[in-house]
Amino acid sequence: MALIALQFVLAGYGIFERQFHKADDGWFEPHQAVGYLTILSLIAVLVVSLVTRQGRDTIVRAVVLVVLGILQPLLAGLGADTNPWYGVLHAAVAVAIAGLDGSLIGRGARASAQP
């Protein structure tokens, strides 16, 4: 969740820096780098859920997280190169990823709180 929050901050920084400087000077590179790190962390969530033999619902959510994470750079590229609505979809998918990730965190917290 911290990486996802950082992604929103870095995206906002990139947008406003680009607006301020009126040029694309690589302001989105930190957002992109943390994005790939986020995808790796989503893959790690899936691996951990498989290795620890979590329930089917948890594994399905982890798979969906990975699929959505892999879609993110594709949507960002399409948004930059073809149609800005793909960029809008990129942001919406980020919100979906945050929601799914939060639901997995909540589920894990509840499970660990039970005796």
SULLINDA-V461208 format. One record per backbone hydrogen bond with DSSP energy under -1.0 kcal/mol. NH is the residue of the N-H (numbers start at 1). CO is the residue of the C=O. If there is no record, write none. Layout:
BEGIN
NH;CO / NH;CO
END
This chain:
BEGIN
5;1 / 6;2 / 7;3 / 8;4 / 9;5 / 10;6 / 11;7 / 12;8 / 13;9 / 14;10 / 15;11 / 16;12 / 17;13 / 18;14 / 19;15 / 20;16 / 21;17 / 22;18 / 25;23 / 29;26 / 32;28 / 33;29 / 34;30 / 35;31 / 36;32 / 37;33 / 38;34 / 39;35 / 40;36 / 41;37 / 42;38 / 43;39 / 44;40 / 45;41 / 46;42 / 47;43 / 48;44 / 49;45 / 50;46 / 51;47 / 52;48 / 53;50 / 54;49 / 59;55 / 60;56 / 61;57 / 62;58 / 63;59 / 64;60 / 65;61 / 66;62 / 67;63 / 68;64 / 69;65 / 70;66 / 71;67 / 72;68 / 75;71 / 76;72 / 77;73 / 78;74 / 79;75 / 80;76 / 81;77 / 82;78 / 83;78 / 86;83 / 88;84 / 89;85 / 90;86 / 91;87 / 92;88 / 93;89 / 94;90 / 95;91 / 96;92 / 97;93 / 98;94 / 99;95 / 100;96 / 101;97 / 102;98 / 103;99 / 104;100 / 105;101 / 106;102 / 107;103 / 108;104 / 109;105 / 110;106 / 111;107 / 112;108 / 113;109
END
